[in-house]
C-alpha cells in the first residue's frame, strides 16, 4: 500500500491513500511529549526589505513627461478648433484642399482632425462631392450661441465703459414701429439735463441715433419715416442737408464714416455720436449713442468720443457674431 510521509519539526504523519487515515508515528509522539516545544516568533518587520528606491532622474522624467503630454493635448485641441473655425469662416462647406490652404496646414494633418470632428458630430462629409461641412452638433452649438446673442445684454457693458471713460450720457436704441426707441440709458455722476429717457422715440433725420439707423438700414419703412420728417421740417433744418438728394447723401456720409454725428439739431445745446450694432446676419439691430453738452463734447471724426463709440459698437457687433 502506497503511503506518503509528511514531516514537520517534531511530527511525522503517515497518510494512507486508500482509507485516508491520518496517524502520527509512535516515536514522534513520544519524542514530542518529552521535548519542549519551540514556537517560531513573528518575523521582525524592522528587517523587512525596503521597496526599491526611485531615482531622482526617473521622478524628474515622469514629472516632465506629464506637462509635456498636457501641452500636446492642448495643442491638439487648439488645432482642431482652428480647423473647425476655418470651416465655419469659409461658409460652413469646403474641400479638404481649400480648407487646408485656408488654415495653413497640410491636407494630411487637416484630414486627421476632420476625422476626429466627424466622430464627434461637429463635421460631416458629403458623399457626392467629398466636401466637408458643419455637422449637427455644430448646429446645436450655433443655435445656443444665437440665443445668448441679445444686443441689449451684450451692449450694457459698453454703456458702462463709455459713461465711466468719457463722463457722458449714453444709451442703446432699437428701431420701433414709430422710429428709434431708447431701451437702455446710462448717466454719469454729473448728468446733463435732456428730455429723453427709456421709451423716448427719436427723430430719424435730426438725431444721431436716427441717422445711424437711416444709414445702415435699407428698409422701406425707414425711408418713409425719413421722407415724412423731411417734408415737415422747417427750412433752417432742411438747409443743413444736401439740396438735390438730402436723404441719399446723408445715408452715404453715415456709411462712409461708420457713425452719425449731430450738433444742436435734435436738442439745442446737445451734440451726439451714434454707431450701429450688427448681428450675425449683418443686419443693424441696435444703435449705441453718446451725447453731451455741445461746448465740451467733441464730435469731430478724429475726436476721442467718435473713436470710443465706434470701438464699443464694433466690439458689441463682434460679440453678436458679426464678421464684416
Order of alpha helices (4+ residues) and beta strands (2+ residues): beta-beta-beta-alpha-alpha-beta-alpha-alpha-beta-beta-alpha-alpha-beta-beta-alpha-alpha-alpha-alpha-beta-beta-beta-alpha
